[in-house]
């Protein structure tokens, strides 16, 4: 890392491609990464056409894909890095290729019925119930105030 990069407030998030891969795995197979970090890992100073092609190839060698499909050449931009064999990878592959594979169907079904969605639906129902109870309490308080003022 050069002195000017340190002065600009940049710090490398990863020292090796393996660290990036481990971070992606630790975050559910999907991670948002800056192009600066990918450039740093590649060892180059500028994101030229051949450099982004090298980065893309290195990600693929690690079993990682990226969105957008064409890496930006601006080090201040971010990309989403994902495990190719993951459920996210199956969905992305289905969207990109118009695939109707069983993997894509399974991934989309899991996405649509995930525990998080179920918990959100349950929480919404609880909030609606709580709001109704608050309305009842407000009505009771209004009645008490009227009795006390009379």
C-alpha positions, 0 to 999 in steps of 0.5 A, spaced: 500 500 500 502 506 498 503 512 502 498 516 498 493 510 499 493 510 506 492 518 507 486 517 503 483 513 508 484 506 504 485 500 508 486 493 505 480 489 507 484 482 505 491 480 504 489 474 500 484 471 496 483 466 501 481 471 506 476 474 501 473 467 500 473 465 507 469 472 508 464 471 503 463 464 506 462 467 513 457 472 510 452 467 507 456 466 500 455 473 498 459 479 500 459 486 497 467 488 496 470 494 493 474 494 487 479 498 491 480 491 495 480 487 489 485 491 485 489 491 492 489 483 492 491 483 484 497 487 486 496 492 481 496 500 481 490 501 476 484 498 474 485 497 466 482 492 462 487 487 463 487 488 470 479 487 471 479 481 467 485 478 471 481 479 477 475 476 474 479 470 473 482 470 480 475 470 483 473 464 478 479 460 480 476 461 487 469 459 486 467 466 486 462 470 481 461 477 481 455 482 480 455 486 475 458 481 470 463 486 467 467 489 473 467 496 474 474 500 472 473 505 478 476 503 484 471 507 488 465 502 486 463 496 489 461 489 487 457 483 490 462 477 490 458 470 491 460 463 491 458 460 484 455 453 487 451 457 492 443 458 492 445 465 490 449 463 485 444 458 482 439 464 482 444 469 479 445 463 474 438 462 472 437 470 471 443 471 467 442 464 462 434 464 463 435 457 466 429 453 468 434 448 472 432 444 478 437 448 482 434 455 480 427 452 482 430 450 489 434 456 490 428 460 488 423 456 493 428 456 498 428 464 498 421 465 497 420 461 503 426 462 508 425 463 515 427 470 515 420 471 510 416 467 515 419 471 521 417 478 518 410 476 516 409 473 523 412 480 526 408 484 521 402 480 524 404 481 531 405 489 530 398 489 527 395 486 533 399 491 538 397 497 534 390 494 535 391 494 543 394 501 543 388 503 539 383 500 545 388 503 550 387 510 547 380 509 547 379 507 554 384 513 556 379 518 553 374 515 556 377 515 563 379 523 562 372 524 560 369 521 566 375 525 570 373 532 567 366 531 568 
